[in-house]
Amino acid sequence: MNNLRLENKTLALTWLGALTALQIIFGRLTIGPSFLKVGLSFIVVALIGYYFGPFKAVLSSLVADILANVIFPPQGGFFWGFTLSAMVTGVIYGFMLHDKNVSWRRLALTVTLTNLLVNLVLNTVWVSMLSNISFITLFKIRLFKELIFIPIQTFVLSIVFTWLQKHNY
């Protein structure tokens, strides 16, 4: 369970702001073409969901997405669909991890939900709308990537949360 006590509102807001900034930075550290990006921001979103719950994870994801688009304007312009995807991801991590005993199975389920529902379905819809590439074509390409990354992201988050539990965070 979450052992880091953030009862002090100033401390909690500071941590949330720092994690939101990290979310923006990690969101920029990606590789691959726009329709097949791979990054590390899932780690920060998971931490925000774990420590702050679904409501604050949604707000953090909303703010991070908008600020990232203002600071680093994307080539194709701003699109609200990806902001919605970021918010849904925050909700999933918040509901699945906040005030819960975070086990390997819980992490696997959480990553599976975000990768399939958000990354595969929602983001494929948005990319298809923006690129005029058929949904089915993109879905087939992205399905392989998402299925590969479910165990990888689960493993990475398992390391992070094992460390947090070991050090009483």
Buried (B, 14 or more C-beta within 10 A) or exposed (E): EBEEEBEEEEEBEEBBEEBBBBBBBBBEEEEEEEBBBEEBBBBBBBBBBBBBBBEBBBBBBBBBBBBBBEEEEEEEEEBEBBBBBBBBBBBBBBBBBBEBEBEEEBBBBBBBBBBBBBBBBBBBBBBBEBEEBEEEEBBEBBEEBBEEBBEEBBBBBBEBBEEBBEEEE
